[in-house]
Amino acid sequence: MIYGKRILVVLGIVAVLYFAIGSLIYPEWFLGLLWDAKFWSLSYWLGGLFYLFSEHTYAVIVVLVVALALAAVTAKYRDRVWPFVDRVWGWLVASCLLAVFATALLVYRFERRQYESAVGLEASLAQLDAVMRTMGEVDHLRDLEPPIDFHYIDRDRVNSLYSELTPEMEESERKISNHSSVSGKAGVSGGPISGEVGASKDATTESALKRTANTPERECIEIMKFVLSTKRSNYYTQGGAWFMERIFRAAREQWVKAKNDPNPPPITKRSLEALRLDSPPTKEQQEQARQRSEEHSQDFKNEMESLAGVVIVDGQFSIKQLSQDSLVISEEYSEKPLHIVFRAVVPKVSELQKMLAMHSTRLRVFGTVVKPYGKDGIIELRPIAIF
């Protein structure tokens, strides 16, 4: 019992010193611990200890040395210290509890607004992180949900492409057989003569389940979704969107790198001034922007010159009659840094022929690149479907 009282007093004194000194070093953390239900969070405690050990290493060492000195003094004068503690241990424990409670009230009184601001900033940073990680990403698969009104579709090529993507041993029909047997017996007896007659009958039922055949339109939708989801096709809207996607991608990479940097650069007055929107860019920033622009332009040119395979082009197409049986559709994809036009020759089907009077209309063309970008600035497509 005596040792239990002494342990309570020692723990009370340690708690008072911990909360009092800690509240001076990091008051916002202690407000969360005492007033925001973080007391039972192990990760919160570990985060606080890591902060003390990493940011206030020397202070922790000084506290440990002082604690060791106090323990030595207590051991030396234990004949005076412990009898005193045994007599007034209740008052000492109550005083420690009162001191902790007073510290909690003072922390709440003076640090509540700063804590709420810090919590709001943390939530804003979490939202910013979610935005930065998805910034500029466009889910074009959502644009390919049925129903889709196809103006033109090359059924033979769609069937050929679909057969390449369909598993070789795809189950197209399943037969289910059900066999049953019915039997019966009857007995007859009369005087010294008796006999038994038996009969049986077998029955077999069979049902077939056939896979519903896809239409060429449905197969075309599945092909487009497949090539986009597996990164086997690009989706082009306009040249400016291509550059914006690269800028957003670079921003996402820089954000993730800075967020995961174990040793971030210190915040200085110069770095804060650089974040001001009204401050002019420095020569270093201008040079970096010029280099990035040149790199993006070169990447754009390389991609257009090596373009191959199937693509989807979404834009404003002009429609003109090329011959009695064919039309030519073209979209001015980019003006700068390269003048690029997507062009395709299609049969003169009735749906597209009706659009000749409009001269220009919004279309999406799914097709194969037959000629990449060259000196004439034209990328030729062989259309598979137009919708």
DAPE-V610052 format. One record per backbone hydrogen bond with DSSP energy under -1.0 kcal/mol. NH is the residue of the N-H (numbers start at 1). CO is the residue of the C=O. If there is no record, write none. Layout:
nh=NH co=CO
nh=NH co=CO
This chain:
nh=5 co=1
nh=6 co=2
nh=7 co=3
nh=8 co=4
nh=9 co=5
nh=10 co=6
nh=11 co=7
nh=12 co=8
nh=13 co=9
nh=14 co=10
nh=15 co=11
nh=16 co=12
nh=17 co=13
nh=18 co=14
nh=19 co=15
nh=20 co=16
nh=21 co=17
nh=22 co=18
nh=23 co=19
nh=25 co=21
nh=26 co=22
nh=30 co=26
nh=31 co=27
nh=32 co=28
nh=33 co=29
nh=34 co=30
nh=35 co=31
nh=36 co=32
nh=38 co=32
nh=41 co=38
nh=45 co=41
nh=46 co=42
nh=47 co=43
nh=48 co=44
nh=49 co=45
nh=50 co=46
nh=51 co=47
nh=52 co=48
nh=53 co=49
nh=54 co=50
nh=55 co=51
nh=56 co=52
nh=60 co=56
nh=61 co=57
nh=62 co=58
nh=63 co=59
nh=64 co=60
nh=65 co=61
nh=66 co=62
nh=67 co=63
nh=68 co=64
nh=69 co=65
nh=70 co=66
nh=71 co=67
nh=72 co=68
nh=73 co=69
nh=74 co=70
nh=75 co=71
nh=76 co=72
nh=77 co=73
nh=80 co=77
nh=81 co=77
nh=82 co=78
nh=84 co=80
nh=85 co=81
nh=86 co=82
nh=87 co=83
nh=88 co=84
nh=92 co=88
nh=93 co=89
nh=94 co=90
nh=95 co=91
nh=96 co=92
nh=97 co=93
nh=98 co=94
nh=99 co=95
nh=100 co=96
nh=101 co=97
nh=102 co=98
nh=103 co=99
nh=104 co=100
nh=105 co=101
nh=106 co=102
nh=107 co=103
nh=108 co=104
nh=109 co=105
nh=110 co=106
nh=111 co=107
nh=115 co=111
nh=116 co=112
nh=117 co=113
nh=118 co=114
nh=119 co=115
nh=120 co=116
nh=121 co=117
nh=122 co=118
nh=123 co=119
nh=124 co=120
nh=125 co=121
nh=126 co=122
nh=127 co=123
nh=128 co=124
nh=129 co=125
nh=130 co=126
nh=131 co=127
nh=132 co=128
nh=133 co=129
nh=137 co=134
nh=140 co=138
nh=142 co=139
nh=143 co=140
nh=144 co=141
nh=151 co=386
nh=152 co=386
nh=154 co=384
nh=155 co=153
nh=158 co=154
nh=159 co=155
nh=160 co=156
nh=161 co=157
nh=162 co=158
nh=163 co=159
nh=164 co=160
nh=165 co=161
nh=166 co=162
nh=170 co=167
nh=174 co=209
nh=176 co=207
nh=178 co=205
nh=180 co=203
nh=182 co=201
nh=184 co=199
nh=186 co=197
nh=188 co=195
nh=190 co=193
nh=193 co=190
nh=195 co=188
nh=197 co=186
nh=199 co=184
nh=201 co=182
nh=203 co=180
nh=205 co=178
nh=207 co=176
nh=209 co=174
nh=211 co=172
nh=219 co=215
nh=220 co=216
nh=221 co=217
nh=222 co=218
nh=223 co=219
nh=224 co=220
nh=225 co=221
nh=226 co=222
nh=227 co=223
nh=228 co=224
nh=229 co=225
nh=230 co=226
nh=231 co=228
nh=232 co=227
nh=233 co=227
nh=236 co=312
nh=239 co=333
nh=242 co=238
nh=243 co=239
nh=244 co=240
nh=245 co=241
nh=246 co=242
nh=247 co=243
nh=248 co=244
nh=249 co=245
nh=250 co=246
nh=251 co=247
nh=252 co=248
nh=253 co=249
nh=254 co=250
nh=255 co=251
nh=256 co=252
nh=257 co=253
nh=258 co=254
nh=259 co=255
nh=260 co=256
nh=272 co=268
nh=273 co=269
nh=274 co=270
nh=276 co=273
nh=286 co=282
nh=287 co=283
nh=288 co=284
nh=289 co=285
nh=290 co=286
nh=291 co=287
nh=292 co=288
nh=293 co=289
nh=294 co=290
nh=295 co=291
nh=296 co=292
nh=297 co=293
nh=298 co=294
nh=299 co=295
nh=300 co=296
nh=301 co=297
nh=302 co=298
nh=303 co=299
nh=304 co=300
nh=305 co=301
nh=306 co=302
nh=311 co=367
nh=312 co=234
nh=313 co=365
nh=314 co=236
nh=315 co=363
nh=317 co=361
nh=318 co=330
nh=319 co=359
nh=320 co=328
nh=322 co=326
nh=323 co=326
nh=327 co=346
nh=328 co=320
nh=329 co=344
nh=330 co=318
nh=331 co=342
nh=333 co=331
nh=333 co=340
nh=334 co=340
nh=340 co=334
nh=341 co=377
nh=342 co=331
nh=343 co=379
nh=344 co=329
nh=346 co=327
nh=348 co=325
nh=349 co=347
nh=353 co=349
nh=354 co=350
nh=355 co=352
nh=356 co=353
nh=358 co=355
nh=360 co=358
nh=361 co=317
nh=363 co=315
nh=365 co=313
nh=366 co=385
nh=367 co=311
nh=368 co=382
nh=369 co=309
nh=370 co=380
nh=371 co=380
nh=373 co=304
nh=377 co=374
nh=379 co=341
nh=380 co=371
nh=381 co=343
nh=382 co=368
nh=384 co=366
nh=385 co=366
nh=386 co=152
nh=387 co=364
